[in-house]
Amino acid sequence: MTDPNWLVYENLLAPWAARGTTSRGWEFDEKKDIGKDYRSPFQHDRDRIVHSAAFRRLENKTQVYTNLFQPGDQFRKRLTHSLEVAQIARSIARTLSLNEDLTEAIALSHDIGHAPFGHKGQDILHDLMKNHGGFEHNTQTLRFLCRIERRYPDFDGLNLTYEVREAIAKKGIAKDPGQVEPLKDQFRSHPSPTLEAQVVDMSDPITYTTHDLDDGITAGTITVEMLKNCDFWMEGVEAVKREAPAVDSKILQYQVVKYIIGEQVRDLVETTRKNVQELAPKNIDDIRNHEGTLAGFSPEMKIKHKGLKSFLREYMYDTSNIKRMEHKAREILRRLFDAFLEEPTLLPKSVQKHLDEAKKSGNETRIVCDYIAGMTDRFAVDVHNDLFTSA
């Protein structure tokens, strides 16, 4: 029997790239013979993530705009955002001779722990959980992947490889305020995750800043006049018009977004390659044991990227229509949280079962939080209306 294609592919990777053949393995032993499997361990991870209920629910979880409160179905949700991060991260990984399969699995899973209603949902749940270990979406992703998704008879969770769990855990460990979670403890022995994880960490803000900007323009929240205050945007306009002086406004919008993504990706690739060359790692452990990240921007691009974030905060994230959506979200999540704690019989039978088990350790509040965090925007609104809106 010839070697599976993924084994041939892994021979072409950089010495410091992650490999399925040298993975630290799954959380639970499934007695796989990876040498005879047509899918690599990281491809198995990717497929388990894509087929999970938590991944599907991202289709109806807010990125910035929710179509429940903001008319229009063309805005990005967590699912489309995750797919876009995966596309950008895979391209970077291939250019740097890193493991694309691991990169894709990390990218597709990275937002699974988000609460309904975007980052504001995370802030609301963290406030509600402040006396019970807090809430932070990366750590919650680890809980979904390792405990909450239940599809196998012998263990809870999806049983993903160490490298995927490490990527999510490392991001959660670094967050302050964070979320108390014993699942993170085994990943504290070394300072850094794989370079594949670092590439995803950088691909995420490249993706959401440019695509949030695109959505803001489409929604009319960001106007042409406002864009004159965004240096990176105006740089893109100038570059596009040099090549196509008569381009119409809609095509210009698409092309400038493309330009901003492209410039950041090119800078990230060049800077990361330079950083790796200076470190001269011999293997993946040299990456893990290095203090600080190797994937990053040049000083010049850091300024541009920071400026783009500041522009979005002023002209999009802190605007009144977004604040109104956040106010509605706060009321919905707070009322659901209080109601489920006061009257657990309102919860589904399957959740009540886990709640009863958690009471033995005084951790029932976390089970309520898990249930709410897994809701889509629409489901949260529907349950709220069912409980609190008069017929």
C-alpha positions as CSV (number, residue, x, y, z in Angstrom):
1,M,0.0,0.0,0.0
2,T,1.4,3.4,-0.9
3,D,1.5,6.2,1.6
4,P,-1.7,8.4,1.9
5,N,-1.3,11.7,0.1
6,W,-1.3,13.6,3.3
7,L,1.9,11.8,4.5
8,V,3.6,12.8,1.2
9,Y,2.4,16.4,1.6
10,E,3.8,16.6,5.2
11,N,7.2,15.7,3.9
12,L,7.2,19.0,2.0
13,L,6.5,21.2,5.1
14,A,9.0,23.4,7.0
15,P,10.9,21.5,9.8
16,W,9.0,23.6,12.4
17,A,5.6,23.0,10.9
18,A,3.1,20.8,12.7
19,R,2.7,17.2,11.4
20,G,0.1,14.6,12.0
21,T,2.7,12.0,12.3
22,T,4.3,13.8,15.3
23,S,1.1,15.2,16.8
24,R,0.8,15.0,20.6
25,G,-2.4,13.0,19.9
26,W,-6.0,13.0,20.8
27,E,-7.4,13.6,24.3
28,F,-8.9,10.1,24.3
29,D,-7.4,7.0,22.6
30,E,-9.4,5.9,19.7
31,K,-6.8,3.4,18.4
32,K,-6.4,5.0,15.0
33,D,-3.7,3.7,12.6
34,I,-2.8,7.0,11.1
35,G,-0.3,5.5,8.7
36,K,-3.2,3.8,6.9
37,D,-5.7,6.6,7.1
38,Y,-6.5,8.6,4.0
39,R,-7.2,11.6,6.3
40,S,-4.5,13.2,8.5
41,P,-5.3,13.7,12.2
42,F,-5.9,17.4,11.5
43,Q,-8.3,16.6,8.7
44,H,-10.2,14.4,11.1
45,D,-10.4,17.4,13.4
46,R,-11.6,19.7,10.7
47,D,-14.3,17.3,9.7
48,R,-15.5,16.8,13.2
49,I,-15.7,20.6,13.7
50,V,-17.6,21.1,10.5
51,H,-20.2,18.4,11.4
52,S,-20.7,19.7,14.9
53,A,-23.9,21.4,16.0
54,A,-21.9,24.3,17.5
55,F,-20.3,25.1,14.1
56,R,-23.7,25.1,12.4
57,R,-25.1,27.5,14.9
58,L,-22.5,30.1,13.9
59,E,-24.7,30.7,10.8
60,N,-27.1,32.6,13.1
61,K,-24.7,34.3,15.5
62,T,-23.8,38.0,15.1
63,Q,-20.6,39.3,13.8
64,V,-21.5,43.0,14.1
65,Y,-25.0,43.3,12.7
66,T,-27.8,40.9,13.5
67,N,-30.7,40.8,11.0
68,L,-33.1,40.4,13.9
69,F,-32.6,44.1,14.8
70,Q,-30.9,45.4,11.6
71,P,-32.8,44.7,8.3
72,G,-30.8,42.9,5.7
73,D,-29.5,39.3,5.3
74,Q,-26.3,40.2,3.5
75,F,-24.3,40.9,6.6
76,R,-21.6,38.6,7.8
77,K,-22.3,36.2,10.6
78,R,-19.9,34.1,12.7
79,L,-20.0,31.3,10.2
80,T,-19.1,33.4,7.2
81,H,-16.4,35.1,9.2
82,S,-14.9,31.8,10.2
83,L,-14.9,30.6,6.6
84,E,-13.1,33.8,5.6
85,V,-10.5,33.5,8.3
86,A,-9.9,29.9,7.2
87,Q,-9.4,31.0,3.6
88,I,-6.9,33.8,4.5
89,A,-5.1,31.6,7.0
90,R,-4.7,28.7,4.6
91,S,-3.2,30.9,2.0
92,I,-0.7,32.3,4.5
93,A,0.1,28.8,5.8
94,R,0.8,27.5,2.3
95,T,3.1,30.4,1.5
96,L,5.1,29.7,4.8
97,S,5.2,25.9,4.2
98,L,3.1,25.3,7.3
99,N,0.4,22.7,7.8
100,E,-2.8,23.9,6.0
101,D,-5.0,21.2,7.5
102,L,-4.2,22.2,11.1
103,T,-4.5,25.8,10.2
104,E,-7.9,25.2,8.7
105,A,-9.2,23.2,11.7
106,I,-8.1,26.0,14.1
107,A,-9.6,28.7,12.0
108,L,-13.0,27.0,11.5
109,S,-13.3,26.3,15.3
110,H,-11.9,29.6,16.7
111,D,-15.3,31.3,17.2
112,I,-17.5,28.4,18.2
113,G,-17.6,29.6,21.8
114,H,-19.0,33.0,21.0
115,A,-22.3,33.9,22.8
116,P,-25.3,35.2,20.8
117,F,-25.1,38.9,19.8
118,G,-21.4,39.2,19.1
119,H,-18.8,40.5,21.5
120,K,-21.4,42.3,23.5
121,G,-22.9,39.0,24.3
122,Q,-19.5,37.9,25.7
123,D,-19.3,41.0,27.8
124,I,-22.8,40.5,29.2
125,L,-22.2,36.9,30.1
126,H,-18.9,37.7,31.7
127,D,-20.6,40.3,33.9
128,L,-23.3,37.8,34.8
129,M,-20.6,35.2,35.6
130,K,-18.2,37.5,37.4
131,N,-18.7,35.6,40.7
132,H,-18.7,32.2,39.1
133,G,-15.5,32.1,37.1
134,G,-16.2,34.6,34.3
135,F,-16.9,34.0,30.6
136,E,-14.6,34.4,27.7
137,H,-15.3,33.0,24.2
138,N,-12.0,31.3,23.5
139,T,-12.2,29.3,26.7
140,Q,-15.9,28.6,26.0
141,T,-14.8,27.2,22.6
142,L,-12.5,24.8,24.4
143,R,-15.5,23.7,26.6
144,F,-17.7,23.2,23.5
145,L,-15.0,21.2,21.7
146,C,-13.9,19.1,24.6
147,R,-17.0,18.6,26.8
148,I,-20.3,20.1,25.6
149,E,-20.6,18.5,22.1
150,R,-21.6,14.9,22.7
151,R,-21.5,12.6,19.7
152,Y,-19.5,9.5,20.8
153,P,-20.3,6.7,23.2
154,D,-17.0,6.6,25.1
155,F,-16.2,10.3,25.8
156,D,-17.6,13.8,25.8
157,G,-16.5,16.4,23.2
158,L,-15.1,15.9,19.7
159,N,-11.8,14.4,20.8
160,L,-9.6,16.7,18.8
161,T,-5.8,16.7,18.6
162,Y,-3.6,18.4,21.1
163,E,-2.6,21.0,18.5
164,V,-6.1,22.3,17.9
165,R,-7.0,22.3,21.6
166,E,-3.6,24.0,22.3
167,A,-4.4,26.8,19.8
168,I,-7.8,27.6,21.4
169,A,-6.5,27.2,25.0
170,K,-3.5,29.5,24.5
171,K,-5.8,32.2,23.2
172,G,-8.0,31.8,26.2
173,I,-5.1,31.8,28.7
174,A,-3.9,35.1,27.3
175,K,-7.2,36.9,27.8
176,D,-7.9,39.2,30.7
177,P,-10.5,39.1,32.0
178,G,-10.7,35.4,31.3
179,Q,-12.7,32.4,32.3
180,V,-11.7,29.8,34.9
181,E,-11.4,26.5,33.2
182,P,-9.3,23.4,34.2
183,L,-9.1,22.3,30.6
184,K,-6.6,25.1,30.0
185,D,-4.1,23.8,32.6
186,Q,-2.3,21.2,30.5
187,F,-1.3,23.9,28.0
188,R,0.6,26.2,30.4
189,S,3.9,24.3,30.3
190,H,5.2,26.2,27.3
191,P,4.7,29.9,26.3
192,S,3.6,29.7,22.6
193,P,1.4,27.6,20.4
194,T,2.3,26.3,16.9
195,L,3.1,28.7,14.2
196,E,-0.1,27.6,12.5
197,A,-2.1,28.8,15.5
198,Q,-0.3,32.1,15.4
199,V,-1.2,32.5,11.8
200,V,-4.8,32.0,12.6
201,D,-4.6,34.5,15.4
202,M,-3.3,37.2,13.0
203,S,-5.7,36.2,10.2
204,D,-8.7,36.8,12.5
205,P,-8.2,40.6,12.9
206,I,-7.2,41.0,9.2
207,T,-10.5,39.4,8.4
208,Y,-12.9,41.1,10.8
209,T,-11.5,44.6,10.4
210,T,-11.8,44.6,6.6
211,H,-15.1,42.8,6.4
212,D,-16.6,44.8,9.3
213,L,-15.6,47.8,7.3
214,D,-17.3,46.3,4.2
215,D,-20.5,45.6,6.1
216,G,-20.5,49.1,7.7
217,I,-20.4,50.7,4.2
218,T,-23.1,48.4,2.9
219,A,-25.3,49.1,5.9
220,G,-24.9,52.9,5.4
221,T,-23.4,53.2,8.9
222,I,-20.1,54.3,7.3
223,T,-20.4,57.0,4.7
224,V,-18.0,58.2,1.9
225,E,-17.4,61.3,3.9
226,M,-16.4,59.3,7.0
227,L,-14.0,57.2,5.0
228,K,-11.9,60.2,4.3
229,N,-10.8,59.9,8.0
230,C,-9.5,56.4,7.4
231,D,-5.9,56.6,6.0
232,F,-5.7,52.9,5.0
233,W,-9.0,53.2,3.1
234,M,-7.8,56.3,1.2
235,E,-4.5,54.6,0.4
236,G,-6.5,51.8,-1.1
237,V,-8.7,54.2,-3.1
238,E,-5.6,55.8,-4.6
239,A,-4.1,52.4,-5.5
240,V,-7.3,51.1,-7.1
241,K,-7.9,54.3,-9.1
242,R,-4.4,54.3,-10.5
243,E,-5.3,51.0,-12.2
244,A,-9.0,51.8,-12.9
245,P,-9.7,55.6,-12.9
246,A,-13.3,55.2,-14.0
247,V,-14.3,52.4,-11.6
248,D,-17.8,52.7,-10.1
249,S,-18.4,53.1,-6.4
250,K,-19.5,49.5,-5.7
251,I,-16.6,47.9,-7.5
252,L,-14.3,50.5,-5.8
253,Q,-15.6,49.3,-2.4
254,Y,-14.8,45.7,-3.2
255,Q,-11.4,46.4,-4.7
256,V,-10.3,48.6,-1.8
257,V,-11.3,45.9,0.7
258,K,-9.3,43.5,-1.4
259,Y,-6.4,45.9,-1.4
260,I,-6.4,46.3,2.4
261,I,-6.5,42.5,3.0
262,G,-3.8,41.9,0.4
263,E,-1.4,44.5,1.9
264,Q,-1.8,43.1,5.4
265,V,-1.3,39.5,4.2
266,R,1.8,40.4,2.3
267,D,3.3,42.2,5.3
268,L,2.4,39.4,7.6
269,V,4.1,36.8,5.4
270,E,7.2,38.9,5.0
271,T,7.5,39.8,8.6
272,T,6.8,36.3,9.9
273,R,9.3,34.8,7.5
274,K,11.9,37.3,8.7
275,N,11.2,36.5,12.3
276,V,11.4,32.8,11.8
277,Q,14.7,33.2,9.9
278,E,16.2,35.2,12.8
279,L,15.1,32.5,15.4
280,A,16.3,29.7,13.1
281,P,14.1,27.0,14.8
282,K,15.0,23.4,14.2
283,N,11.6,21.9,15.1
284,I,8.1,22.6,16.4
285,D,9.3,22.6,20.0
286,D,11.6,25.6,19.3
287,I,8.4,27.5,18.2
288,R,6.5,26.4,21.3
289,N,9.4,27.4,23.7
290,H,9.9,30.8,22.1
291,E,8.7,33.7,24.3
292,G,6.5,35.9,22.2
293,T,4.9,35.4,18.8
294,L,6.7,35.0,15.5
295,A,3.7,35.7,13.3
296,G,3.1,39.4,13.2
297,F,3.1,42.7,11.3
298,S,6.0,45.1,10.6
299,P,6.0,48.4,12.7
300,E,4.6,50.3,9.7
301,M,1.7,47.8,9.2
302,K,0.9,47.8,13.0
303,I,0.2,51.5,12.7
304,K,-2.1,51.1,9.7
305,H,-3.9,48.2,11.3
306,K,-4.3,50.1,14.6
307,G,-5.6,53.1,12.7
308,L,-8.2,50.9,10.9
309,K,-9.4,49.5,14.3
310,S,-9.7,53.0,15.7
311,F,-11.7,54.1,12.8
312,L,-14.1,51.2,13.1
313,R,-14.5,51.9,16.9
314,E,-15.4,55.5,16.3
315,Y,-17.6,55.3,13.2
316,M,-19.1,51.8,13.6
317,Y,-18.8,49.9,16.9
318,D,-19.7,52.8,19.1
319,T,-22.5,54.2,17.0
320,S,-26.1,54.5,18.3
321,N,-27.6,51.8,16.2
322,I,-25.1,49.3,17.4
323,K,-25.5,50.4,21.0
324,R,-29.3,49.9,20.6
325,M,-28.8,46.4,19.4
326,E,-26.4,45.8,22.4
327,H,-29.0,47.2,24.8
328,K,-31.6,44.7,23.5
329,A,-29.1,41.9,23.8
330,R,-28.3,42.8,27.4
331,E,-31.9,42.7,28.4
332,I,-32.5,39.4,26.7
333,L,-29.5,37.5,28.1
334,R,-29.9,38.9,31.6
335,R,-33.5,37.9,31.8
336,L,-32.8,34.4,30.4
337,F,-29.9,33.9,32.8
338,D,-32.0,35.0,35.9
339,A,-35.0,32.9,34.8
340,F,-33.1,29.7,34.3
341,L,-31.3,30.0,37.7
342,E,-34.5,30.8,39.5
343,E,-36.6,28.1,37.8
344,P,-34.4,25.3,36.3
345,T,-37.5,23.4,35.0
346,L,-37.6,26.0,32.2
347,L,-34.5,24.4,30.8
348,P,-34.6,21.4,28.4
349,K,-34.5,18.0,30.1
350,S,-31.0,17.3,28.7
351,V,-29.7,20.5,30.3
352,Q,-31.5,19.8,33.6
353,K,-29.6,16.5,33.8
354,H,-26.3,18.2,33.6
355,L,-27.5,20.8,36.0
356,D,-28.3,18.2,38.6
357,E,-24.8,16.7,38.2
358,A,-23.2,20.1,38.5
359,K,-25.0,20.9,41.7
360,K,-22.8,18.4,43.5
361,S,-19.8,20.6,42.9
362,G,-21.7,23.9,43.2
363,N,-21.2,24.6,39.5
364,E,-24.8,24.8,38.2
365,T,-24.4,28.4,37.1
366,R,-21.8,27.3,34.6
367,I,-24.3,24.9,33.0
368,V,-26.8,27.7,32.6
369,C,-24.1,29.9,31.0
370,D,-23.2,27.0,28.7
371,Y,-26.8,26.7,27.5
372,I,-27.2,30.4,26.8
373,A,-23.7,30.7,25.2
374,G,-24.8,28.0,22.7
375,M,-27.9,29.8,21.6
376,T,-28.1,31.5,18.2
377,D,-29.4,35.1,18.2
378,R,-32.8,34.0,16.9
379,F,-33.2,31.2,19.4
380,A,-32.3,33.5,22.3
381,V,-35.0,36.0,21.1
382,D,-37.6,33.3,20.6
383,V,-37.0,31.8,24.0
384,H,-37.1,35.3,25.6
385,N,-40.3,36.1,23.8
386,D,-41.9,32.8,24.8
387,L,-41.1,33.4,28.5
388,F,-41.7,37.1,28.8
389,T,-44.0,38.4,26.0
390,S,-47.7,38.4,26.7
391,A,-49.9,36.6,24.2
